[in-house]
C-alpha cells in the first residue's frame, strides 16, 4: 500500500515538473526580449498611383484621397498581421498619437527616392550542385548586364545637351534613401526598435503600351508594393517589391484587398531579409 502511495506521489511530481518545464520553454520562446522589434512605416500619401481610381470612385462614390487612405490603411494592417507572429511590431499608423504623427513626419522629411535593381533569389532547392552553380552564375551575369545598362541610361551631357536612354523598369523597385540616418537612430533608441520596414510605394498600373488593350476584359493591371529595410543604425539592409495581377475590370476595392493582398504579403514575407 505504501509502495503504491509513493509511486503515485512520484508520478504526480514528474507530471508537474514536465508541465512546469513546458511552460518555461514556451514563455522563453515567446517572451518579447527574444524577438526583434520592427517599426512599420506606411507609404507617403504623395507616393501613390492607382489608375483604377476612376472606376472605384464611380462604384463607391468616394474621392481620390478616400480611396488612397483605404488602400494605405489596409496594406498597413495586412503587413502587421503577417509579421505579428514572428516579431514585435511598432505601428505608427494604427495608434495615431501625436508622437506617431511626429515620427512619420520626421521620417518622410528625411526620405528621398531612387530606382534600384530589385534583388531576385533563384529557387535552387531542388537543383544539384552543378545546376545551382550554373544558375547562380547566369543570375550574376544578368545582374551585371542590367547594372551596366542602368549606368549607360543615366542622363549626361552630349554636344551641350542633356541626353539619356530610355530603360526598362520591370525589374526595378522604388527605393528610399535616408538623408539623415540620425533620425532613424533617435527613433530606434526611443522606441527600442531593431529594424524599420518602409513601404515605399503602392501602385496599380495598366500597361498602356499595348495598342489593343482598350475594351479587353482579359487584360490585367499590375499591383506593386515597394519596400526597403533599414536597421537601428540607419544602415540599409535590403529592398525589393511584391506584385500581383489584378483584372482590369475589377472595381471593387474590398475584393482587390481580400483577393490580391494575400499574394502580396506572401511575397513580402519571402523577400524580407533582416541581416
Secondary structure, 3 states (H helix, E strand, C coil): CHHHHHHHHHHHHHHHHHHHHHHHHHHHHHCHHHCCEEEEECCCCCCEEECCHHHHHHHHCCCHHHHHHHHHHHHHHHHHHHHCCCCEEEEHHHHCCHHHHHHHHHHHHHEEEEEEECCCCCCCCCCCHHHHHHHHHHHHHHHHHHHHHHHHHCCEEECCEEECCCCCCCCEEEEEEECCHHHHHHHHHHHCCCEEEEEEEEEEEECCCCCCCCCCCCCEEEEEEEEEEEECCCCEEEEEEEEEEEECCCCCHHHHHHHHHHHHHHHHHHHCCCC
